[in-house]
C-alpha cells in the first residue's frame, strides 16, 4: 500500500508546478538534483529485468491476471509474493534473485497493476484481492505443494483477507506467511507526518475527494505524467526512509506512474475506509513473520506492533533506518528474515 498522500502523489505532482509558480518550480528542481546526487548503492541495479515463465491466471470474475513462475520444476515448497499498492511483482527484485534456490517462486501483478488487466470499478477492494490470490495459488502451484505467502503493504492486506476467506487452507495448503510493511486497519488515521490539523482535515475530505477523482480518472490518466519530478520527491519523502537509493526511488515512481489510475484510486479508498482490515485470528496457527520499518510513514511502526499483537505466535522484526519500501531499501535484511522464515517452515514440514 503505498498511499503516498491525499488523492495520489501523481495527482499532486501533476498540478504542483502550476500551483507553486516559478519559485516552487526552482525549489522542486533543486530537490530533484539533491535526490539524484545522493550516494546510490543501487545505481547499476537492473530493476525490472528478472523474468520467469509467464503463467496467465484467470480470476473468478473473469479478469486476466499476470503471474510468473521461477523454478517451475519445484514441488517441495512454493513461495507466492503479493506486491503493494502502485507497485508490481518487480518490486521483489532483490528477494526474487536471492530466493530462487529456495523453492518454486510465484510472483503476480495485482489487478490494475503491471501486466494484469483492470477490473470493474467496484472490484478494486480488499475482499476481491483475497479471491484473486486464491486463484493465483490454484492455477500456479501444483496440488499438494505447501505454500508460503509473502505480502508487502496492500499485498500484506491481501494475505490477511485471504486467511479470513480461506481458513480451511491454512496449516495444510498454506503453511507460513510474511506480512511486510502492512496494517490490519485504521489507515484512515495515518498522518503521513502532517501536522495534526492538516491530517484531521485530510481524513474528513479524502474519501469524498477519492470518489470525485474516480469519476474523472480517465482525465487524470492523460495528464499524470506532467508532474513526475514532483511525484519523485513525494515518493522519496513519504514512501522511503532517509538516504534511500535514487535509482530505487525512481524505479518505484515508474511503477506508480504505470499503474492504472482507477486501481490507484479504488484501492486507496478501500484501504482507508476499512477500520478493520482483519483480526488475523487464523494466522495464529501457522508460522508468521511481521516485519516493519522504523521510518515507515504509510504503515507506521504502531500499525506493525498492533498487527503483531493480533498474532501472538508471530515473529516481529522492525528494521532500523527503513521506510515503507523496506524490500528495496534494506534488501539484505528483508531477504535474511524471509530466508529464516522459509528455513523454519522447512524444518516444521520435515523437508
Secondary structure, 3 states (H helix, E strand, C coil): CCCCCCCCHHHHHHHHHHHHHHHHHHHHHHHHHHHHCCCCCCCCCCCCCCCCEECCEECCCCCEEEEEEECCCCCCCEEEEECCCCCCHHHHHHHHHHCCCCCEEEEEECCCCCCCCCCCHHHCCHHHHHHHHHHHHHHHCCCCCCEEEEEECHHHHHHHHHHHHCHHHECCCEEEEEEECCCCCCHHHCCCCCCHHHHHHHHHHHHHHHHHHHHCHHHHHHHHHHHHHHHHHHHHHHHCCCCCCHHHHHHHHHHHHHCCHHHHHHHHHHHHHCCCCCCCHHHHHCEEEEEEECCCCCCCHHHHHHHHHHCCCCEEEEECCCCCCHHHHCHHHHHHHHHHHHHHHHHHHCC
